[in-house]
Each structure stands twice: as C-alpha cells, then as structure tokens.
Amino acid sequence: MIDCVTQEDLNSLINTDFVNWERIRNSSILVTGATGQIGSEIVKLLIILNETKKLNIKIIALIRNEEKANIIFDS
C-alpha cells in the first residue's frame, strides 16, 4: 500500500525533466533487498513507471520474506 506522501514523491520523480526514463525502456532491473526501505521504494517507482509511461521494464525483486513482500506490494 502506498500512502499519499509516498505517492506524491513518486509522482514528482516520474514527472521530473531531470531523469530521462526512456533510457530504461525494455530493460530488466534487479533490485536486491526489495522489502527493505530503499529497495521497496525503488520497486514501487519502477511499477508506477511501467503503469504510467508503459516502459516495459522487467522487475526482478529479490526478497527473503514472501509474507512481508505481499504486504508491501499488495500481492
């Protein structure tokens, strides 16, 4: 579940002109520690980029605890 503050931050990142998101189109990205504080935010950002910009990013998220991942990513 993404709270409103996190959602606002992610939207700011997605809509910035500072980052050229097209450079990662059709990429495969491995995120280790995907249930940690930083890793989970990176995975959420990549998910939202796929949904909004249709970048076709393959996200490989390494986790140790499936239950925790299900809670973080609403699976």
All heavy atoms as a GROMACS GRO file, in nm:
protein
  592
    1MET      N    1   0.084  -0.118   0.000
    1MET     CA    2   0.000   0.000   0.000
    1MET      C    3   0.088   0.125   0.000
    1MET      O    4   0.184   0.134   0.075
    1MET     CB    5  -0.090  -0.001   0.123
    1MET     CG    6  -0.170   0.126   0.140
    1MET     SD    7  -0.273   0.124   0.286
    1MET     CE    8  -0.422   0.062   0.214
    2ILE      N    9   0.056   0.218  -0.086
    2ILE     CA   10   0.133   0.341  -0.096
    2ILE      C   11   0.054   0.455  -0.032
    2ILE      O   12  -0.058   0.483  -0.072
    2ILE     CB   13   0.164   0.375  -0.244
    2ILE    CG1   14   0.248   0.263  -0.306
    2ILE    CG2   15   0.237   0.507  -0.254
    2ILE    CD1   16   0.276   0.283  -0.453
    3ASP      N   17   0.114   0.518   0.070
    3ASP     CA   18   0.047   0.630   0.135
    3ASP      C   19   0.053   0.753   0.046
    3ASP      O   20   0.127   0.758  -0.052
    3ASP     CB   21   0.107   0.656   0.273
    3ASP     CG   22   0.254   0.694   0.264
    3ASP    OD1   23   0.281   0.808   0.223
    3ASP    OD2   24   0.338   0.612   0.299
    4CYS      N   25  -0.025   0.854   0.079
    4CYS     CA   26  -0.038   0.972  -0.008
    4CYS      C   27   0.094   1.051  -0.020
    4CYS      O   28   0.124   1.105  -0.126
    4CYS     CB   29  -0.152   1.062   0.037
    4CYS     SG   30  -0.133   1.131   0.201
    5VAL      N   31   0.173   1.055   0.085
    5VAL     CA   32   0.301   1.127   0.079
    5VAL      C   33   0.398   1.054  -0.015
    5VAL      O   34   0.462   1.117  -0.100
    5VAL     CB   35   0.364   1.142   0.220
    5VAL    CG1   36   0.503   1.202   0.211
    5VAL    CG2   37   0.275   1.225   0.310
    6THR      N   38   0.405   0.923  -0.002
    6THR     CA   39   0.492   0.845  -0.090
    6THR      C   40   0.445   0.856  -0.234
    6THR      O   41   0.526   0.871  -0.326
    6THR     CB   42   0.494   0.697  -0.046
    6THR    OG1   43   0.542   0.689   0.089
    6THR    CG2   44   0.584   0.614  -0.136
    7GLN      N   45   0.314   0.849  -0.255
    7GLN     CA   46   0.259   0.862  -0.390
    7GLN      C   47   0.296   0.997  -0.452
    7GLN      O   48   0.336   1.004  -0.568
    7GLN     CB   49   0.107   0.845  -0.387
    7GLN     CG   50   0.042   0.848  -0.524
    7GLN     CD   51   0.078   0.727  -0.606
    7GLN    OE1   52   0.064   0.615  -0.560
    7GLN    NE2   53   0.123   0.749  -0.729
    8GLU      N   54   0.288   1.102  -0.372
    8GLU     CA   55   0.325   1.236  -0.420
    8GLU      C   56   0.473   1.241  -0.457
    8GLU      O   57   0.509   1.298  -0.561
    8GLU     CB   58   0.293   1.338  -0.312
    8GLU     CG   59   0.308   1.482  -0.354
    8GLU     CD   60   0.266   1.578  -0.244
    8GLU    OE1   61   0.159   1.558  -0.185
    8GLU    OE2   62   0.344   1.671  -0.219
    9ASP      N   63   0.558   1.182  -0.374
    9ASP     CA   64   0.702   1.179  -0.402
    9ASP      C   65   0.732   1.101  -0.530
    9ASP      O   66   0.811   1.144  -0.614
    9ASP     CB   67   0.779   1.118  -0.286
    9ASP     CG   68   0.784   1.207  -0.163
    9ASP    OD1   69   0.754   1.327  -0.176
    9ASP    OD2   70   0.817   1.155  -0.055
   10LEU      N   71   0.667   0.985  -0.545
   10LEU     CA   72   0.688   0.904  -0.665
   10LEU      C   73   0.641   0.976  -0.790
   10LEU      O   74   0.707   0.973  -0.894
   10LEU     CB   75   0.619   0.768  -0.650
   10LEU     CG   76   0.678   0.674  -0.545
   10LEU    CD1   77   0.589   0.552  -0.527
   10LEU    CD2   78   0.819   0.633  -0.580
   11ASN      N   79   0.528   1.044  -0.781
   11ASN     CA   80   0.477   1.121  -0.895
   11ASN      C   81   0.574   1.232  -0.933
   11ASN      O   82   0.594   1.260  -1.051
   11ASN     CB   83   0.339   1.178  -0.866
   11ASN     CG   84   0.232   1.072  -0.869
   11ASN    OD1   85   0.246   0.968  -0.930
   11ASN    ND2   86   0.122   1.098  -0.799
   12SER      N   87   0.634   1.296  -0.834
   12SER     CA   88   0.733   1.402  -0.861
   12SER      C   89   0.853   1.345  -0.936
   12SER      O   90   0.903   1.406  -1.030
   12SER     CB   91   0.779   1.468  -0.732
   12SER     OG   92   0.675   1.539  -0.672
   13LEU      N   93   0.898   1.228  -0.893
   13LEU     CA   94   1.011   1.163  -0.961
   13LEU      C   95   0.977   1.126  -1.104
   13LEU      O   96   1.057   1.145  -1.196
   13LEU     CB   97   1.053   1.037  -0.885
   13LEU     CG   98   1.138   1.057  -0.762
   13LEU    CD1   99   1.149   0.926  -0.685
   13LEU    CD2  100   1.276   1.107  -0.801
   14ILE      N  101   0.859   1.071  -1.124
   14ILE     CA  102   0.817   1.026  -1.256
   14ILE      C  103   0.805   1.142  -1.353
   14ILE      O  104   0.840   1.132  -1.470
   14ILE     CB  105   0.683   0.949  -1.246
   14ILE    CG1  106   0.707   0.815  -1.176
   14ILE    CG2  107   0.621   0.928  -1.383
   14ILE    CD1  108   0.580   0.746  -1.133
   15ASN      N  109   0.757   1.255  -1.305
   15ASN     CA  110   0.728   1.369  -1.392
   15ASN      C  111   0.843   1.470  -1.402
   15ASN      O  112   0.828   1.573  -1.467
   15ASN     CB  113   0.600   1.439  -1.345
   15ASN     CG  114   0.481   1.348  -1.361
   15ASN    OD1  115   0.466   1.282  -1.463
   15ASN    ND2  116   0.397   1.343  -1.259
   16THR      N  117   0.956   1.440  -1.342
   16THR     CA  118   1.069   1.533  -1.348
   16THR      C  119   1.133   1.531  -1.486
   16THR      O  120   1.133   1.428  -1.555
   16THR     CB  121   1.174   1.501  -1.241
   16THR    OG1  122   1.274   1.600  -1.244
   16THR    CG2  123   1.238   1.366  -1.262
   17ASP      N  124   1.186   1.643  -1.527
   17ASP     CA  125   1.261   1.650  -1.652
   17ASP      C  126   1.409   1.616  -1.630
   17ASP      O  127   1.484   1.603  -1.724
   17ASP     CB  128   1.252   1.791  -1.712
   17ASP     CG  129   1.112   1.824  -1.759
   17ASP    OD1  130   1.038   1.730  -1.795
   17ASP    OD2  131   1.076   1.943  -1.760
   18PHE      N  132   1.446   1.600  -1.505
   18PHE     CA  133   1.584   1.572  -1.468
   18PHE      C  134   1.627   1.432  -1.508
   18PHE      O  135   1.745   1.407  -1.535
   18PHE     CB  136   1.600   1.593  -1.317
   18PHE     CG  137   1.740   1.575  -1.267
   18PHE    CD1  138   1.837   1.670  -1.296
   18PHE    CD2  139   1.775   1.466  -1.192
   18PHE    CE1  140   1.967   1.655  -1.250
   18PHE    CE2  141   1.905   1.449  -1.146
   18PHE     CZ  142   2.001   1.545  -1.175
   19VAL      N  143   1.533   1.338  -1.510
   19VAL     CA  144   1.564   1.198  -1.541
   19VAL      C  145   1.500   1.161  -1.675
   19VAL      O  146   1.382   1.184  -1.696
   19VAL     CB  147   1.511   1.103  -1.430
   19VAL    CG1  148   1.540   0.959  -1.465
   19VAL    CG2  149   1.568   1.140  -1.295
   20ASN      N  150   1.578   1.101  -1.763
   20ASN     CA  151   1.528   1.053  -1.890
   20ASN      C  152   1.487   0.907  -1.874
   20ASN      O  153   1.568   0.816  -1.889
   20ASN     CB  154   1.635   1.068  -1.999
   20ASN     CG  155   1.587   1.018  -2.133
   20ASN    OD1  156   1.472   0.982  -2.151
   20ASN    ND2  157   1.678   1.016  -2.229
   21TRP      N  158   1.361   0.884  -1.840
   21TRP     CA  159   1.312   0.749  -1.813
   21TRP      C  160   1.315   0.662  -1.938
   21TRP      O  161   1.318   0.539  -1.927
   21TRP     CB  162   1.171   0.754  -1.755
   21TRP     CG  163   1.166   0.820  -1.620
   21TRP    CD1  164   1.103   0.935  -1.587
   21TRP    CD2  165   1.229   0.774  -1.499
   21TRP    NE1  166   1.123   0.965  -1.454
   21TRP    CE2  167   1.199   0.868  -1.397
   21TRP    CE3  168   1.308   0.664  -1.467
   21TRP    CZ2  169   1.245   0.854  -1.267
   21TRP    CZ3  170   1.353   0.650  -1.336
   21TRP    CH2  171   1.322   0.746  -1.238
   22GLU      N  172   1.316   0.720  -2.055
   22GLU     CA  173   1.320   0.642  -2.179
   22GLU      C  174   1.447   0.557  -2.189
   22GLU      O  175   1.448   0.454  -2.256
   22GLU     CB  176   1.310   0.734  -2.301
   22GLU     CG  177   1.173   0.788  -2.326
   22GLU     CD  178   1.070   0.678  -2.355
   22GLU    OE1  179   1.102   0.586  -2.432
   22GLU    OE2  180   0.960   0.686  -2.299
   23ARG      N  181   1.550   0.595  -2.119
   23ARG     CA  182   1.676   0.520  -2.124
   23ARG      C  183   1.664   0.380  -2.067
   23ARG      O  184   1.746   0.294  -2.097
   23ARG     CB  185   1.786   0.597  -2.050
   23ARG     CG  186   1.822   0.727  -2.123
   23ARG     CD  187   1.935   0.794  -2.057
   23ARG     NE  188   2.055   0.711  -2.080
   23ARG     CZ  189   2.174   0.742  -2.039
   23ARG    NH1  190   2.193   0.854  -1.972
   23ARG    NH2  191   2.276   0.664  -2.062
   24ILE      N  192   1.562   0.357  -1.983
   24ILE     CA  193   1.546   0.223  -1.924
   24ILE      C  194   1.430   0.146  -1.988
   24ILE      O  195   1.393   0.040  -1.939
   24ILE     CB  196   1.531   0.229  -1.771
   24ILE    CG1  197   1.409   0.310  -1.728
   24ILE    CG2  198   1.659   0.281  -1.707
   24ILE    CD1  199   1.381   0.302  -1.579
   25ARG      N  200   1.375   0.198  -2.097
   25ARG     CA  201   1.268   0.127  -2.168
   25ARG      C  202   1.317  -0.012  -2.208
   25ARG      O  203   1.430  -0.029  -2.253
   25ARG     CB  204   1.223   0.204  -2.291
   25ARG     CG  205   1.115   0.134  -2.371
   25ARG     CD  206   1.065   0.215  -2.485
   25ARG     NE  207   0.994   0.335  -2.443
   25ARG     CZ  208   0.869   0.337  -2.396
   25ARG    NH1  209   0.801   0.225  -2.383
   25ARG    NH2  210   0.814   0.452  -2.362
   26ASN      N  211   1.232  -0.112  -2.188
   26ASN     CA  212   1.259  -0.252  -2.224
   26ASN      C  213   1.380  -0.311  -2.150
   26ASN      O  214   1.440  -0.406  -2.199
   26ASN     CB  215   1.277  -0.267  -2.375
   26ASN     CG  216   1.153  -0.227  -2.451
   26ASN    OD1  217   1.042  -0.262  -2.413
   26ASN    ND2  218   1.170  -0.151  -2.557
   27SER      N  219   1.414  -0.256  -2.035
   27SER     CA  220   1.526  -0.308  -1.955
   27SER      C  221   1.478  -0.412  -1.855
   27SER      O  222   1.360  -0.418  -1.820
   27SER     CB  223   1.592  -0.194  -1.877
   27SER     OG  224   1.650  -0.101  -1.962
   28SER      N  225   1.572  -0.491  -1.807
   28SER     CA  226   1.549  -0.579  -1.692
   28SER      C  227   1.629  -0.520  -1.578
   28SER      O  228   1.749  -0.494  -1.593
   28SER     CB  229   1.598  -0.721  -1.722
   28SER     OG  230   1.522  -0.779  -1.824
   29ILE      N  231   1.562  -0.500  -1.464
   29ILE     CA  232   1.628  -0.436  -1.350
   29ILE      C  233   1.616  -0.527  -1.228
   29ILE      O  234   1.506  -0.568  -1.191
   29ILE     CB  235   1.567  -0.298  -1.321
   29ILE    CG1  236   1.588  -0.207  -1.443
   29ILE    CG2  237   1.628  -0.237  -1.194
   29ILE    CD1  238   1.526  -0.070  -1.432
   30LEU      N  239   1.731  -0.558  -1.169
   30LEU     CA  240   1.738  -0.640  -1.050
   30LEU      C  241   1.746  -0.549  -0.928
   30LEU      O  242   1.834  -0.463  -0.920
   30LEU     CB  243   1.861  -0.731  -1.055
   30LEU     CG  244   1.895  -0.808  -0.927
   30LEU    CD1  245   1.787  -0.911  -0.896
   30LEU    CD2  246   2.030  -0.876  -0.942
   31VAL      N  247   1.654  -0.568  -0.833
   31VAL     CA  248   1.656  -0.492  -0.708
   31VAL      C  249   1.676  -0.593  -0.595
   31VAL      O  250   1.591  -0.678  -0.571
   31VAL     CB  251   1.525  -0.413  -0.686
   31VAL    CG1  252   1.530  -0.336  -0.556
   31VAL    CG2  253   1.497  -0.321  -0.804
   32THR      N  254   1.790  -0.584  -0.526
   32THR     CA  255   1.812  -0.670  -0.411
   32THR      C  256   1.761  -0.597  -0.288
   32THR      O  257   1.757  -0.474  -0.284
   32THR     CB  258   1.961  -0.705  -0.393
   32THR    OG1  259   2.035  -0.585  -0.374
   32THR    CG2  260   2.015  -0.778  -0.515
   33GLY      N  261   1.717  -0.673  -0.189
   33GLY     CA  262   1.662  -0.611  -0.069
   33GLY      C  263   1.531  -0.540  -0.099
   33GLY      O  264   1.503  -0.432  -0.047
   34ALA      N  265   1.449  -0.601  -0.182
   34ALA     CA  266   1.327  -0.536  -0.230
   34ALA      C  267   1.220  -0.514  -0.124
   34ALA      O  268   1.125  -0.441  -0.148
   34ALA     CB  269   1.268  -0.615  -0.346
   35THR      N  270   1.236  -0.573  -0.007
   35THR     CA  271   1.141  -0.545   0.101
   35THR      C  272   1.198  -0.449   0.204
   35THR      O  273   1.132  -0.416   0.302
   35THR     CB  274   1.095  -0.675   0.172
   35THR    OG1  275   1.210  -0.745   0.219
   35THR    CG2  276   1.014  -0.763   0.078
   36GLY      N  277   1.319  -0.401   0.181
   36GLY     CA  278   1.378  -0.301   0.269
   36GLY      C  279   1.324  -0.163   0.235
   36GLY      O  280   1.249  -0.144   0.140
   37GLN      N  281   1.364  -0.066   0.313
   37GLN     CA  282   1.312   0.071   0.297
   37GLN      C  283   1.345   0.129   0.160
   37GLN      O  284   1.257   0.181   0.091
   37GLN     CB  285   1.367   0.161   0.406
   37GLN     CG  286   1.310   0.302   0.402
   37GLN     CD  287   1.356   0.386   0.519
   37GLN    OE1  288   1.437   0.344   0.600
   37GLN    NE2  289   1.303   0.506   0.529
   38ILE      N  290   1.469   0.121   0.119
   38ILE     CA  291   1.508   0.179  -0.009
   38ILE      C  292   1.467   0.090  -0.126
   38ILE      O  293   1.410   0.137  -0.224
   38ILE     CB  294   1.660   0.205  -0.011
   38ILE    CG1  295   1.696   0.310   0.094
   38ILE    CG2  296   1.706   0.250  -0.151
   38ILE    CD1  297   1.842   0.327   0.119
   39GLY      N  298   1.493  -0.039  -0.114
   39GLY     CA  299   1.458  -0.132  -0.221
   39GLY      C  300   1.310  -0.132  -0.255
   39GLY      O  301   1.272  -0.135  -0.373
   40SER      N  302   1.225  -0.127  -0.154
   40SER     CA  303   1.080  -0.129  -0.179
   40SER      C  304   1.035  -0.003  -0.251
   40SER      O  305   0.948  -0.008  -0.339
   40SER     CB  306   1.002  -0.148  -0.049
   40SER     OG  307   1.021  -0.039   0.038
   41GLU      N  308   1.096   0.110  -0.219
   41GLU     CA  309   1.059   0.234  -0.287
   41GLU      C  310   1.105   0.232  -0.433
   41GLU      O  311   1.034   0.282  -0.521
   41GLU     CB  312   1.118   0.356  -0.215
   41GLU     CG  313   1.064   0.375  -0.074
   41GLU     CD  314   0.913   0.384  -0.065
   41GLU    OE1  315   0.851   0.453  -0.148
   41GLU    OE2  316   0.856   0.320   0.026
   42ILE      N  317   1.220   0.173  -0.459
   42ILE     CA  318   1.267   0.160  -0.597
   42ILE      C  319   1.172   0.070  -0.676
   42ILE      O  320   1.134   0.102  -0.790
   42ILE     CB  321   1.411   0.107  -0.601
   42ILE    CG1  322   1.506   0.213  -0.545
   42ILE    CG2  323   1.451   0.065  -0.743
   42ILE    CD1  324   1.648   0.164  -0.522
   43VAL      N  325   1.132  -0.041  -0.618
   43VAL     CA  326   1.038  -0.132  -0.686
   43VAL      C  327   0.906  -0.061  -0.713
   43VAL      O  328   0.850  -0.070  -0.823
   43VAL     CB  329   1.017  -0.262  -0.606
   43VAL    CG1  330   0.904  -0.345  -0.665
   43VAL    CG2  331   1.146  -0.342  -0.600
   44LYS      N  332   0.855   0.012  -0.614
   44LYS     CA  333   0.728   0.086  -0.633
   44LYS      C  334   0.742   0.187  -0.746
   44LYS      O  335   0.651   0.202  -0.829
   44LYS     CB  336   0.688   0.157  -0.504
   44LYS     CG  337   0.642   0.063  -0.395
   44LYS     CD  338   0.618   0.139  -0.265
   44LYS     CE  339   0.594   0.046  -0.149
   44LYS     NZ  340   0.580   0.119  -0.021
   45LEU      N  341   0.856   0.257  -0.751
   45LEU     CA  342   0.879   0.354  -0.858
   45LEU      C  343   0.878   0.285  -0.995
   45LEU      O  344   0.814   0.332  -1.088
   45LEU     CB  345   1.013   0.426  -0.837
   45LEU     CG  346   1.057   0.520  -0.948
   45LEU    CD1  347   0.960   0.638  -0.963
   45LEU    CD2  348   1.198   0.570  -0.921
   46LEU      N  349   0.946   0.172  -1.005
   46LEU     CA  350   0.951   0.100  -1.132
   46LEU      C  351   0.813   0.049  -1.174
   46LEU      O  352   0.777   0.054  -1.292
   46LEU     CB  353   1.051  -0.015  -1.123
   46LEU     CG  354   1.197   0.025  -1.104
   46LEU    CD1  355   1.283  -0.099  -1.076
   46LEU    CD2  356   1.249   0.101  -1.224
   47ILE      N  357   0.735   0.004  -1.077
   47ILE     CA  358   0.599  -0.043  -1.107
   47ILE      C  359   0.515   0.072  -1.162
   47ILE      O  360   0.445   0.058  -1.262
   47ILE     CB  361   0.533  -0.104  -0.981
   47ILE    CG1  362   0.600  -0.237  -0.945
   47ILE    CG2  363   0.383  -0.123  -1.002
   47ILE    CD1  364   0.561  -0.292  -0.808
   48ILE      N  365   0.523   0.187  -1.096
   48ILE     CA  366   0.444   0.302  -1.140
   48ILE      C  367   0.492   0.352  -1.277
   48ILE      O  368   0.412   0.392  -1.361
   48ILE     CB  369   0.446   0.414  -1.034
   48ILE    CG1  370   0.371   0.368  -0.910
   48ILE    CG2  371   0.386   0.543  -1.088
   48ILE    CD1  372   0.381   0.460  -0.792
   49LEU      N  373   0.623   0.347  -1.301
   49LEU     CA  374   0.675   0.385  -1.433
   49LEU      C  375   0.617   0.294  -1.542
   49LEU      O  376   0.579   0.340  -1.649
   49LEU     CB  377   0.827   0.378  -1.436
   49LEU     CG  378   0.901   0.494  -1.372
   49LEU    CD1  379   1.049   0.461  -1.356
   49LEU    CD2  380   0.884   0.621  -1.455
   50ASN      N  381   0.611   0.164  -1.513
   50ASN     CA  382   0.552   0.071  -1.609
   50ASN      C  383   0.406   0.104  -1.634
   50ASN      O  384   0.359   0.098  -1.748
   50ASN     CB  385   0.564  -0.073  -1.560
   50ASN     CG  386   0.691  -0.139  -1.608
   50ASN    OD1  387   0.757  -0.094  -1.698
   50ASN    ND2  388   0.726  -0.249  -1.544
   51GLU      N  389   0.333   0.136  -1.529
   51GLU     CA  390   0.190   0.164  -1.542
   51GLU      C  391   0.163   0.295  -1.614
   51GLU      O  392   0.071   0.303  -1.694
   51GLU     CB  393   0.124   0.166  -1.404
   51GLU     CG  394   0.120   0.031  -1.337
   51GLU     CD  395   0.072   0.037  -1.192
   51GLU    OE1  396   0.056   0.149  -1.137
   51GLU    OE2  397   0.052  -0.071  -1.133
   52THR      N  398   0.241   0.399  -1.586
   52THR     CA  399   0.211   0.531  -1.639
   52THR      C  400   0.281   0.561  -1.771
   52THR      O  401   0.222   0.623  -1.859
   52THR     CB  402   0.248   0.642  -1.538
   52THR    OG1  403   0.387   0.634  -1.509
   52THR    CG2  404   0.166   0.630  -1.412
   53LYS      N  405   0.406   0.517  -1.785
   53LYS     CA  406   0.483   0.550  -1.905
   53LYS      C  407   0.499   0.432  -1.999
   53LYS      O  408   0.562   0.444  -2.104
   53LYS     CB  409   0.619   0.605  -1.867
   53LYS     CG  410   0.609   0.737  -1.790
   53LYS     CD  411   0.741   0.808  -1.787
   53LYS     CE  412   0.731   0.940  -1.717
   53LYS     NZ  413   0.677   1.044  -1.801
   54LYS      N  414   0.443   0.316  -1.960
   54LYS     CA  415   0.448   0.196  -2.045
   54LYS      C  416   0.591   0.166  -2.092
   54LYS      O  417   0.617   0.147  -2.210
   54LYS     CB  418   0.356   0.212  -2.167
   54LYS     CG  419   0.216   0.257  -2.136
   54LYS     CD  420   0.140   0.156  -2.057
   54LYS     CE  421  -0.005   0.199  -2.042
   54LYS     NZ  422  -0.060   0.173  -1.914
   55LEU      N  423   0.684   0.160  -1.996
   55LEU     CA  424   0.825   0.141  -2.030
   55LEU      C  425   0.865  -0.005  -2.049
   55LEU      O  426   0.976  -0.033  -2.090
   55LEU     CB  427   0.915   0.205  -1.923
   55LEU     CG  428   0.908   0.356  -1.914
   55LEU    CD1  429   1.001   0.407  -1.805
   55LEU    CD2  430   0.941   0.422  -2.047
   56ASN      N  431   0.775  -0.097  -2.017
   56ASN     CA  432   0.803  -0.240  -2.036
   56ASN      C  433   0.931  -0.283  -1.963
   56ASN      O  434   1.017  -0.349  -2.019
   56ASN     CB  435   0.811  -0.273  -2.185
   56ASN     CG  436   0.811  -0.422  -2.209
   56ASN    OD1  437   0.747  -0.497  -2.138
   56ASN    ND2  438   0.885  -0.465  -2.310
   57ILE      N  439   0.942  -0.242  -1.837
   57ILE     CA  440   1.057  -0.278  -1.755
   57ILE      C  441   1.027  -0.412  -1.688
   57ILE      O  442   0.921  -0.430  -1.630
   57ILE     CB  443   1.084  -0.173  -1.645
   57ILE    CG1  444   1.107  -0.036  -1.708
   57ILE    CG2  445   1.202  -0.214  -1.557
   57ILE    CD1  446   1.099   0.077  -1.606
   58LYS      N  447   1.121  -0.505  -1.698
   58LYS     CA  448   1.109  -0.631  -1.626
   58LYS      C  449   1.175  -0.611  -1.490
   58LYS      O  450   1.295  -0.580  -1.482
   58LYS     CB  451   1.177  -0.745  -1.701
   58LYS     CG  452   1.167  -0.877  -1.629
   58LYS     CD  453   1.234  -0.987  -1.708
   58LYS     CE  454   1.224  -1.118  -1.633
   58LYS     NZ  455   1.294  -1.225  -1.704
   59ILE      N  456   1.098  -0.624  -1.382
   59ILE     CA  457   1.148  -0.600  -1.248
   59ILE      C  458   1.174  -0.735  -1.180
   59ILE      O  459   1.083  -0.817  -1.168
   59ILE     CB  460   1.045  -0.520  -1.164
   59ILE    CG1  461   1.009  -0.391  -1.237
   59ILE    CG2  462   1.100  -0.493  -1.024
   59ILE    CD1  463   0.882  -0.326  -1.185
   60ILE      N  464   1.298  -0.756  -1.139
   60ILE     CA  465   1.335  -0.876  -1.066
   60ILE      C  466   1.366  -0.830  -0.924
   60ILE      O  467   1.465  -0.761  -0.900
   60ILE     CB  468   1.458  -0.944  -1.129
   60ILE    CG1  469   1.430  -0.973  -1.276
   60ILE    CG2  470   1.494  -1.072  -1.052
   60ILE    CD1  471   1.553  -0.995  -1.358
   61ALA      N  472   1.278  -0.864  -0.831
   61ALA     CA  473   1.289  -0.816  -0.694
   61ALA      C  474   1.326  -0.932  -0.601
   61ALA      O  475   1.248  -1.026  -0.583
   61ALA     CB  476   1.156  -0.754  -0.650
   62LEU      N  477   1.447  -0.927  -0.545
   62LEU     CA  478   1.491  -1.031  -0.452
   62LEU      C  479   1.443  -1.000  -0.312
   62LEU      O  480   1.460  -0.888  -0.263
   62LEU     CB  481   1.644  -1.043  -0.454
   62LEU     CG  482   1.706  -1.090  -0.584
   62LEU    CD1  483   1.858  -1.100  -0.568
   62LEU    CD2  484   1.650  -1.223  -0.627
   63ILE      N  485   1.383  -1.100  -0.249
   63ILE     CA  486   1.329  -1.085  -0.114
   63ILE      C  487   1.369  -1.205  -0.029
   63ILE      O  488   1.407  -1.309  -0.082
   63ILE     CB  489   1.174  -1.073  -0.116
   63ILE    CG1  490   1.113  -1.199  -0.179
   63ILE    CG2  491   1.131  -0.949  -0.191
   63ILE    CD1  492   0.966  -1.214  -0.160
   64ARG      N  493   1.358  -1.189   0.102
   64ARG     CA  494   1.380  -1.302   0.193
   64ARG      C  495   1.248  -1.348   0.254
   64ARG      O  496   1.236  -1.463   0.295
   64ARG     CB  497   1.475  -1.264   0.306
   64ARG     CG  498   1.618  -1.260   0.264
   64ARG     CD  499   1.708  -1.248   0.382
   64ARG     NE  500   1.712  -1.108   0.424
   64ARG     CZ  501   1.770  -1.064   0.532
   64ARG    NH1  502   1.830  -1.148   0.614
   64ARG    NH2  503   1.772  -0.937   0.560
   65ASN      N  504   1.149  -1.259   0.260
   65ASN     CA  505   1.026  -1.290   0.330
   65ASN      C  506   0.907  -1.262   0.238
   65ASN      O  507   0.871  -1.147   0.213
   65ASN     CB  508   1.018  -1.204   0.457
   65ASN     CG  509   0.899  -1.238   0.544
   65ASN    OD1  510   0.792  -1.268   0.495
   65ASN    ND2  511   0.920  -1.231   0.674
   66GLU      N  512   0.847  -1.369   0.187
   66GLU     CA  513   0.736  -1.355   0.092
   66GLU      C  514   0.615  -1.287   0.155
   66GLU      O  515   0.549  -1.205   0.091
   66GLU     CB  516   0.696  -1.492   0.038
   66GLU     CG  517   0.592  -1.485  -0.069
   66GLU     CD  518   0.560  -1.620  -0.131
   66GLU    OE1  519   0.629  -1.719  -0.100
   66GLU    OE2  520   0.466  -1.625  -0.212
   67GLU      N  521   0.588  -1.317   0.281
   67GLU     CA  522   0.474  -1.254   0.350
   67GLU      C  523   0.492  -1.102   0.359
   67GLU      O  524   0.399  -1.026   0.332
   67GLU     CB  525   0.460  -1.313   0.491
   67GLU     CG  526   0.340  -1.263   0.567
   67GLU     CD  527   0.328  -1.329   0.703
   67GLU    OE1  528   0.356  -1.450   0.713
   67GLU    OE2  529   0.292  -1.259   0.799
   68LYS      N  530   0.612  -1.058   0.393
   68LYS     CA  531   0.641  -0.915   0.401
   68LYS      C  532   0.627  -0.850   0.263
   68LYS      O  533   0.572  -0.741   0.250
   68LYS     CB  534   0.782  -0.893   0.456
   68LYS     CG  535   0.818  -0.748   0.480
   68LYS     CD  536   0.955  -0.736   0.544
   68LYS     CE  537   0.992  -0.591   0.566
   68LYS     NZ  538   1.125  -0.575   0.626
   69ALA      N  539   0.676  -0.918   0.159
   69ALA     CA  540   0.664  -0.865   0.023
   69ALA      C  541   0.518  -0.851  -0.018
   69ALA      O  542   0.480  -0.751  -0.080
   69ALA     CB  543   0.739  -0.955  -0.074
   70ASN      N  544   0.436  -0.948   0.018
   70ASN     CA  545   0.294  -0.941  -0.014
   70ASN      C  546   0.227  -0.822   0.053
   70ASN      O  547   0.141  -0.755  -0.006
   70ASN     CB  548   0.222  -1.070   0.025
   70ASN     CG  549   0.257  -1.185  -0.067
   70ASN    OD1  550   0.293  -1.164  -0.182
   70ASN    ND2  551   0.247  -1.306  -0.017
   71ILE      N  552   0.268  -0.792   0.175
   71ILE     CA  553   0.212  -0.676   0.247
   71ILE      C  554   0.259  -0.547   0.181
   71ILE      O  555   0.179  -0.457   0.155
   71ILE     CB  556   0.254  -0.678   0.395
   71ILE    CG1  557   0.184  -0.797   0.466
   71ILE    CG2  558   0.221  -0.548   0.464
   71ILE    CD1  559   0.239  -0.827   0.604
   72ILE      N  560   0.386  -0.537   0.151
   72ILE     CA  561   0.442  -0.412   0.094
   72ILE      C  562   0.386  -0.385  -0.045
   72ILE      O  563   0.352  -0.273  -0.078
   72ILE     CB  564   0.596  -0.420   0.090
   72ILE    CG1  565   0.652  -0.417   0.231
   72ILE    CG2  566   0.655  -0.306   0.006
   72ILE    CD1  567   0.801  -0.445   0.239
   73PHE      N  568   0.376  -0.489  -0.126
   73PHE     CA  569   0.337  -0.470  -0.266
   73PHE      C  570   0.193  -0.510  -0.294
   73PHE      O  571   0.153  -0.520  -0.410
   73PHE     CB  572   0.434  -0.546  -0.358
   73PHE     CG  573   0.576  -0.503  -0.340
   73PHE    CD1  574   0.671  -0.589  -0.289
   73PHE    CD2  575   0.616  -0.374  -0.371
   73PHE    CE1  576   0.802  -0.550  -0.271
   73PHE    CE2  577   0.746  -0.332  -0.353
   73PHE     CZ  578   0.840  -0.420  -0.302
   74ASP      N  579   0.113  -0.531  -0.190
   74ASP     CA  580  -0.029  -0.562  -0.205
   74ASP      C  581  -0.056  -0.679  -0.299
   74ASP      O  582  -0.145  -0.675  -0.382
   74ASP     CB  583  -0.108  -0.442  -0.253
   74ASP     CG  584  -0.114  -0.332  -0.150
   74ASP    OD1  585  -0.119  -0.361  -0.029
   74ASP    OD2  586  -0.115  -0.216  -0.192
   75SER      N  587   0.023  -0.784  -0.288
   75SER     CA  588   0.005  -0.901  -0.376
   75SER      C  589  -0.090  -1.001  -0.316
   75SER      O  590  -0.094  -1.028  -0.202
   75SER     CB  591   0.139  -0.968  -0.402
   75SER     OG  592   0.225  -0.878  -0.465
   0.00000   0.00000   0.00000
